[in-house]
Amino acid sequence: MLDIKKYFNNSSSTISNLVKFEKEINLIVNEIFQTQKNEKKLLVAGNGGSCSDAEHFTGELQCTYKDRDRRPISAISLGTHPAALTAWSNDFGFETYFQRQVEAHGKEGDILFLISTGGGNEENGASMNLVHAAKEAKKKKFKNHFSSWKIRRNFKRNFKFKYCC
């Protein structure tokens, strides 16, 4: 049975610990606004629940998020086109789907933001679709790659990442 008290205490602790990443979070926010000023875009990807997080995050950036007068930020969630997702995955495989989306939508100076609790690890094959997307973004000279959680550790050898959490 789920220990709900323990679950809420762990969640509360995680949220409280985000203050440790204040510098990184502010850096990311500033980079996103700079991208908007430069008329570039933010591409966001994740798997499973992280895909839902990517969709929610991009929706907030495109809309108003508490400020009705704020200009929209060009942000695309890469996992939200079911026809393209199923066609590409059927014909070529899911591992390269996000790479294809970066190739289709990304331009030099854009940002790729990867969300993952599992990682993106070439050694064990976890979230290889995120690895391939990051490689394509590097090839296209994206301004920065932002990451969260375990991706930083798994990608830091090969990619310039600013990260949080």
C-alpha positions in Angstrom: 0.0 0.0 0.0 1.2 3.5 -0.8 2.5 5.5 2.1 0.8 8.7 1.1 2.5 10.7 4.0 5.9 9.6 2.9 5.1 10.4 -0.7 4.0 13.9 0.1 7.0 14.4 2.4 9.4 13.3 -0.4 7.6 15.6 -2.9 7.7 18.5 -0.5 11.4 17.9 0.1 12.1 17.8 -3.7 10.3 21.1 -4.2 12.1 22.7 -1.3 15.5 21.6 -2.6 14.9 23.5 -5.9 16.2 26.6 -4.2 19.7 25.0 -4.5 19.3 25.4 -8.3 18.3 29.1 -8.2 21.3 30.2 -10.3 20.7 27.6 -13.0 17.0 28.1 -13.1 17.4 31.9 -13.6 20.0 31.2 -16.2 17.6 29.0 -18.1 14.8 31.6 -17.8 17.1 34.3 -19.1 18.2 32.2 -22.0 14.6 31.4 -23.0 13.7 35.1 -23.0 16.9 35.9 -25.0 15.8 33.3 -27.5 12.5 35.0 -27.8 14.2 38.4 -28.4 16.3 36.8 -31.1 13.2 35.3 -32.7 14.4 31.8 -32.2 12.5 28.9 -30.6 12.6 26.3 -27.9 12.2 22.6 -28.8 11.2 20.4 -25.9 11.2 16.6 -25.7 10.7 13.8 -23.2 9.2 10.3 -23.0 6.1 9.2 -21.1 5.3 11.6 -18.3 8.1 13.8 -19.4 6.5 14.2 -22.8 3.4 15.4 -21.0 5.6 17.8 -19.0 7.0 19.1 -22.3 3.6 19.7 -23.7 2.4 21.6 -20.6 5.6 23.6 -20.5 5.4 24.7 -24.2 1.7 25.5 -23.8 2.6 27.9 -20.9 5.3 29.5 -23.0 3.0 30.0 -26.0 0.2 31.4 -23.9 0.4 33.9 -21.1 1.5 32.2 -17.9 0.2 34.8 -15.5 1.0 37.8 -17.7 -1.6 38.6 -20.4 0.6 41.2 -21.9 3.7 39.0 -22.4 4.6 38.2 -25.9 4.3 34.5 -26.8 7.5 32.4 -26.8 8.0 30.1 -29.8 8.1 26.7 -28.2 7.4 23.3 -29.7 6.8 20.0 -27.9 8.4 17.4 -30.2 6.2 14.5 -29.1 2.8 15.9 -30.0 2.3 15.0 -33.6 0.8 11.5 -33.6 0.7 11.1 -37.4 4.3 12.0 -37.8 5.3 10.0 -34.7 3.6 6.8 -35.8 4.7 7.1 -39.5 8.3 7.8 -38.7 8.4 5.1 -35.9 6.8 2.5 -38.2 9.1 3.2 -41.1 12.4 4.1 -39.4 12.1 3.4 -35.6 11.3 5.5 -32.6 14.9 6.0 -31.6 15.4 8.7 -34.3 11.9 10.4 -34.1 13.0 13.4 -32.0 16.2 13.7 -34.1 13.9 14.0 -37.2 11.8 16.7 -35.4 14.9 18.7 -34.5 16.1 18.4 -38.1 12.6 19.6 -39.3 12.0 22.4 -36.9 15.4 23.5 -35.5 17.7 26.3 -36.7 21.0 27.6 -35.4 20.5 29.5 -32.2 17.4 27.5 -31.1 17.4 25.7 -27.7 16.7 22.0 -27.2 15.3 21.3 -23.7 15.3 17.6 -22.8 13.2 16.4 -19.8 13.9 13.0 -18.4 13.9 11.1 -15.1 15.6 8.1 -16.7 18.5 9.7 -18.4 19.4 9.2 -22.0 22.3 6.8 -21.7 24.3 5.4 -24.6 25.8 2.7 -22.4 22.5 1.1 -21.5 20.4 2.3 -24.4 18.0 4.3 -22.2 16.1 7.1 -24.0 18.3 6.9 -27.1 15.7 9.1 -28.9 16.9 12.0 -26.6 20.5 11.2 -27.3 19.9 11.3 -31.1 18.0 14.6 -30.7 20.8 16.2 -28.8 23.3 15.0 -31.4 21.2 16.6 -34.2 20.9 19.8 -32.2 24.7 20.0 -31.7 25.2 19.4 -35.4 22.7 22.3 -36.2 24.6 24.6 -33.8 21.8 25.2 -31.3 22.7 27.9 -28.9 22.5 25.7 -25.8 21.1 22.4 -24.8 19.2 22.4 -21.5 18.6 19.3 -19.5 17.2 18.0 -16.3 17.9 15.2 -13.9 20.1 12.4 -15.1 20.7 13.6 -18.6 23.3 16.0 -17.4 25.5 13.2 -16.1 25.0 11.0 -19.1 25.5 13.7 -21.7 28.0 16.1 -20.1 31.0 14.4 -21.9 29.6 15.1 -25.3 27.4 18.2 -25.1 27.4 21.7 -23.8 24.6 21.6 -21.2 23.2 24.1 -18.8 20.9 22.3 -16.4 18.8 22.3 -13.4 17.3 19.8 -11.0 
